[in-house]
């Protein structure tokens, strides 16, 4: 059995949604680090001792949008896979090399999306 991947960073300002996403990911066997906004996520991203396998971020954060956060994340961690979550997925453009999942999503959709990203990146 391969070693578990590094933790996933979940950035979501809605505490209930964040808790549900973390619950699902932990049930699927992933370790999770959480942030309630872009500033908290950037503190985690800038910590060289914090390994991360993927960052999942809401597009609509209160302090900066998810795309701005992703751009800053890539400055610090250029190879970090990024998954955006949006309730407006059909109207959302994501930068090349990044991924998108529409809200609401099922447990199976989230599992499949995360597994596919981690297996290709």
C-alpha positions in Angstrom: 0.0 0.0 0.0 1.5 3.4 -1.0 2.1 6.0 1.7 -0.7 8.5 2.2 -0.3 11.7 0.2 0.6 14.9 1.9 -2.4 16.8 3.4 -4.9 18.7 1.3 -5.5 22.4 2.0 -9.2 23.3 2.1 -9.9 27.0 1.9 -13.6 27.8 2.5 -15.1 30.7 4.4 -18.4 29.0 5.2 -17.6 27.0 8.3 -20.4 24.4 7.7 -19.4 23.8 4.1 -15.7 23.6 5.2 -16.5 21.1 7.9 -18.5 18.9 5.4 -15.7 18.9 2.8 -13.1 18.1 5.5 -15.4 15.3 6.8 -15.7 13.8 3.3 -12.0 14.0 2.5 -11.0 12.5 5.9 -13.5 9.7 5.4 -11.8 9.1 2.0 -8.4 8.7 3.9 -6.9 12.2 3.2 -5.3 14.3 5.9 -6.6 17.9 5.7 -5.3 21.3 6.7 -8.0 24.0 6.8 -8.2 27.8 6.3 -11.2 30.0 6.5 -9.9 32.7 4.2 -7.1 33.6 1.8 -4.9 35.2 4.4 -5.0 32.0 6.6 -4.3 29.9 3.5 -1.3 32.1 2.5 0.2 31.6 6.0 -0.1 27.8 5.5 1.3 28.0 2.0 4.3 30.1 3.1 5.2 27.6 5.8 8.1 25.5 4.3 7.5 22.7 6.9 3.9 22.2 5.7 3.7 19.6 2.9 0.6 19.9 0.7 -0.6 17.6 -2.0 -3.4 19.9 -3.3 -5.3 23.1 -2.5 -9.0 23.2 -2.8 -10.4 26.7 -2.6 -13.8 28.3 -2.9 -13.9 30.9 -5.7 -15.8 33.4 -3.5 -13.7 34.2 -0.4 -14.3 37.3 1.7 -10.8 38.7 1.6 -9.6 37.7 -1.9 -11.2 35.6 -4.6 -10.0 32.0 -5.1 -8.3 32.8 -8.4 -6.2 35.6 -6.7 -5.3 33.1 -4.0 -4.4 30.5 -6.5 -2.1 32.9 -8.3 -0.3 33.7 -5.0 -0.2 30.0 -4.1 1.6 29.3 -7.4 4.2 31.9 -6.7 5.1 30.0 -3.5 4.4 26.5 -4.7 4.5 26.4 -8.5 3.7 22.7 -8.8 0.8 22.6 -6.3 -2.4 21.2 -7.9 -5.3 23.6 -7.4 -9.0 22.7 -7.3 -11.6 25.4 -7.4 -15.1 24.9 -6.0 -17.9 27.1 -7.3 -21.6 27.3 -7.2 -21.3 29.0 -10.6 -19.1 26.5 -12.3 -20.7 27.0 -15.7 -19.7 30.6 -15.7 -16.2 30.1 -14.2 -13.0 30.2 -16.2 -10.1 28.5 -14.5 -6.4 29.1 -15.4 -4.7 26.4 -17.4 -3.5 23.5 -15.3 -6.0 24.1 -12.6 -9.3 22.2 -11.9 -12.9 23.0 -11.1 -15.7 21.2 -9.3 -19.3 22.7 -9.2 -21.2 23.1 -6.0 -23.1 21.3 -4.8 -21.1 18.1 -5.4 -21.6 14.6 -4.2 -19.1 12.6 -2.1 -18.4 10.5 -5.2 -17.8 13.5 -7.4 -15.3 15.0 -4.9 -13.5 11.7 -4.5 -13.2 11.1 -8.2 -12.0 14.7 -8.9 -9.4 14.7 -6.1 -8.1 11.2 -7.1 -7.9 12.2 -10.8 -6.0 15.4 -9.9 -3.5 13.6 -7.6 -2.9 10.8 -10.1 -2.1 13.2 -13.0 -0.2 16.0 -11.2 
